[in-house]
């Protein structure tokens, strides 16, 4: 199975990069992992809804240009579906069983995702009603994918 993360913006803080690197290393024994970073747009202070939508549209075009037709796309959204770790593992496992061997997770920028991106998704996933920095969300997502792989392989993992 191949897991692709398409993310908006660079990771600036070293502690986030270190955590991401750790989970990339841990996941290497389970899946092929690719992280694709697209540029983010600067949001001016006091930006109008029209300006914010245009920013999301530009970021969305960059994201969509990286998605291949054979990807099963899962967007991370506040209003997405909630799953337990076991449910998430089951969903990932079922993708492989059903022949969907390329799962693409998308983490938007600070304003979220444009509707063109969410419209391409096969799954809309929420980790919380809370908003997380998109850099931290990468760590959380990678940890949950790692946890899912441990569950799928019947291996122990701290609960």
Phi and psi in degrees as a GROMACS rama.xvg file:
@    title "Ramachandran Plot"
@    xaxis  label "Phi"
@    yaxis  label "Psi"
@TYPE xy
-117.291  131.779  UNK-2
-111.187  127.864  UNK-3
-118.386  130.122  UNK-4
-109.139  124.752  UNK-5
-109.653  119.829  UNK-6
-129.245  149.613  UNK-7
-99.4121  125.638  UNK-8
88.6124  154.258  UNK-9
-82.851  157.029  UNK-10
-90.4241  118.038  UNK-11
-90.6588  -39.5603  UNK-12
-82.2656  134.822  UNK-13
-62.0409  -38.7207  UNK-14
-64.5825  -33.2228  UNK-15
-69.1607  -43.9409  UNK-16
-60.3617  -41.5846  UNK-17
-62.2624  -43.6723  UNK-18
-65.9602  -42.4447  UNK-19
-60.5618  -46.4649  UNK-20
-59.663  -38.8887  UNK-21
-62.7855  -45.8397  UNK-22
-72.1631  -32.1552  UNK-23
-60.5131  -43.8249  UNK-24
-63.2856  -46.5197  UNK-25
-63.1079  -38.9572  UNK-26
-73.8022  -18.0057  UNK-27
-60.8641  -22.8157  UNK-28
-83.7078  -7.6658  UNK-29
-112.765  -41.6264  UNK-30
-141.097  161.414  UNK-31
-84.2378  130.144  UNK-32
-123.846  133.687  UNK-33
-131.358  130.813  UNK-34
-113.71  119.791  UNK-35
-110.631  123.617  UNK-36
-106.082  129.133  UNK-37
-110.489  153.269  UNK-38
-65.6905  145.12  UNK-39
-97.5631  165.568  UNK-40
-104.989  142.816  UNK-41
-73.9171  133.864  UNK-42
-102.454  116.045  UNK-43
-68.194  149.114  UNK-44
-58.1645  137.595  UNK-45
69.8981  25.1874  UNK-46
-61.5404  140.282  UNK-47
-76.0026  168.067  UNK-48
-59.2102  -38.2399  UNK-49
-64.2919  -44.4192  UNK-50
-65.0226  -43.3325  UNK-51
-64.1316  -39.1213  UNK-52
-65.1395  -38.313  UNK-53
-64.8081  -39.148  UNK-54
-62.6893  -47.159  UNK-55
-63.1875  -36.9953  UNK-56
-63.8849  -44.7779  UNK-57
-63.6906  -45.2769  UNK-58
-63.4447  -38.7606  UNK-59
-62.772  -39.4277  UNK-60
-61.1844  -41.5718  UNK-61
-63.4695  -42.8265  UNK-62
-62.8049  -51.7583  UNK-63
-60.1728  -31.1038  UNK-64
-67.3426  -16.9881  UNK-65
-97.2971  -10.3845  UNK-66
-86.8849  126.967  UNK-67
-91.5815  156.862  UNK-68
-58.9239  -31.6593  UNK-69
-88.7907  10.4025  UNK-70
-84.2316  136.794  UNK-71
-86.8219  119.428  UNK-72
-103.174  130.19  UNK-73
-124.245  114.637  UNK-74
-93.7207  144.405  UNK-75
-95.2868  117.877  UNK-76
-142.845  146.106  UNK-77
-58.7467  -38.1558  UNK-78
-91.8872  15.6836  UNK-79
-79.2964  -176.247  UNK-80
-75.1651  141.619  UNK-81
-97.1577  134.277  UNK-82
-130.775  150.45  UNK-83
-74.7206  169.858  UNK-84
-60.468  -39.0354  UNK-85
-66.5273  -39.8012  UNK-86
-65.8206  -38.3896  UNK-87
-64.9607  -43.6116  UNK-88
-60.7178  -42.7724  UNK-89
-62.5641  -42.9904  UNK-90
-60.9669  -47.088  UNK-91
-60.9549  -47.1815  UNK-92
-60.3801  -42.9249  UNK-93
-63.8615  -31.1196  UNK-94
-60.5288  -46.0975  UNK-95
-64.5956  -42.814  UNK-96
-60.4522  -37.5351  UNK-97
-84.923  7.11743  UNK-98
86.3136  9.63247  UNK-99
-94.3739  87.3315  UNK-100
-91.3203  3.02649  UNK-101
-124.532  102.71  UNK-102
-103.084  125.011  UNK-103
-113.484  116.775  UNK-104
-98.4895  138.511  UNK-105
-122.158  126.008  UNK-106
-115.278  118.807  UNK-107
-77.9662  -178.043  UNK-108
-82.6396  -164.616  UNK-109
-65.0203  -21.2643  UNK-110
-96.074  -5.423  UNK-111
98.2351  -159.725  UNK-112
-109.846  145.279  UNK-113
-72.9253  152.842  UNK-114
-61.0184  -26.4723  UNK-115
-64.7209  -33.4773  UNK-116
-76.1646  -47.3203  UNK-117
-64.306  -29.8742  UNK-118
-68.3385  -22.9259  UNK-119
-83.6832  -14.0465  UNK-120
-72.4233  142.2  UNK-121
-88.2529  -22.4512  UNK-122
-145.4  137.265  UNK-123
-114.486  118.324  UNK-124
-117.389  136.093  UNK-125
-119.743  135.336  UNK-126
-96.6209  -16.7262  UNK-127
-177.115  162.105  UNK-128
-76.1972  -14.7342  UNK-129
-79.3908  156.545  UNK-130
-97.8857  132.575  UNK-131
-113.962  150.173  UNK-132
-59.1212  138.624  UNK-133
-63.2154  -24.327  UNK-134
-68.7454  -42.6122  UNK-135
-67.7229  -35.3289  UNK-136
-61.6332  -31.3448  UNK-137
-61.7719  -43.7322  UNK-138
-64.4009  -46.3891  UNK-139
-60.7887  -46.1874  UNK-140
-62.4263  -46.5778  UNK-141
-61.8467  -39.3284  UNK-142
-63.2845  -41.2816  UNK-143
-70.6993  -33.9031  UNK-144
-66.0332  -41.8395  UNK-145
-62.3561  -45.794  UNK-146
-59.5675  -42.6237  UNK-147
-60.87  -42.6546  UNK-148
-65.053  -37.9189  UNK-149
-63.7027  -42.2857  UNK-150
-64.2255  -46.9982  UNK-151
-57.1166  -38.7217  UNK-152
-91.1686  13.1857  UNK-153
52.6707  41.3999  UNK-154
-106.807  146.906  UNK-155
-68.3585  148.724  UNK-156
-152.475  140.583  UNK-157
-55.2318  132.74  UNK-158
